Amino acid sequence: MPKKASNFRNGAAARAKPSPKGVVTIRTPLTQDPHAVRDTREKVLEVAIGREVRAFRKKLGITVADLAAATDISLGMLSKIENGITSPSLTTLQALSRALGVPVTAFFRRFEEERSAVFVKAGEGLDVERRGTRAGHQYNLLGHIGSNTSGVVVEPYLITLTEDSDVFPTFQHEGMEFLYMLEGEVVYRHGSNLYPMKPGDSLFFDADAPHGPEQLTQLPMRYLSIICYPQSSAG
């Protein structure tokens, strides 16, 4: 029998709240606000430098007082630098670079760095072949950004299956994967569990377990597959 996916929970912090129609909604606190807007002052060079100084200091696990002692910079001045209130001199930047073990240019990288975006018009994604891909099984890559500041690589696919098959490919790879059904019906396998999926259903899982379509219940079938894995694993 197909096994139901577990509800979205985060330990004891999750709270179930019934909606007016009797549907149970799980409310879970997020680790970050997806709608947060950064201060426009980040565009200022001083703020960019301050962020880098703080990030490198925290990476070393030292306090502001430790860094002040190592650089002979006052606590007040160092606090102003980290908060982007003042513009440090070249001599001060050199002292910070020696204490933090990074080149002076490292303090400017986020100020100068461009943030990438990929726009793909309908029907213009890149068709790719995955191991075990069969005729009538189309994998359309909707965008790809390689090296970036997040430390992860995300690959969004639009998968279309138009022909049934007796044998389906089983995928297994590093990272996490999210599926969202758009059209048709499928029984999807993850490890030893089977999940019947219809339009609007989603499945989020550890992709290191064997997974893939087990039974195509209704064709044609389309679903989004979003794969996320560490940037260090990208070939």
C-alpha angles and dihedrals in degrees: 000000000000112000121227118238115247118256119263105268140158105199119272091336092076116092126196115221121183115228123219090265093052095256112142115232120198112215112201126175112244122227090226138017109253089198097049116130118211120230112268087228087080086082088067115095094229092057092048091051092047092053092052094048091051092045094051091045093052091046088059091047095235130135129239088254091054092051092045091054092047094050100033088236118138119251091240094052093046090050090052091050094051091048093049094242097125136032111240119223122242089254090054092048090051091052091050093048092053093048094046095041096235133114118261090245090064089074091062101045099099093044091057098033119107121221113227129225131183121208118192121185120219112287094009101098121122115264110223135182120230125195109282094016111159135199110285092026109107125187112194116190107215098192145335135202115185120188111025142148096258095073093229137090119221123197117189116198132186105210120198123187116187103161130054122236136193092218124043127196117251115218127203124172143139122283137027129304134203124198127195120185117226104167139003128011133275141173104228124200125216113175106311094337128095123207123193106216131196132175109302094025120119137195126198118188151152103270093207088083118079109268142165144114112314101181131008102218099176129015144244094044130186130179140161118244116192115188122193125186139157115285089229089065094056111113 
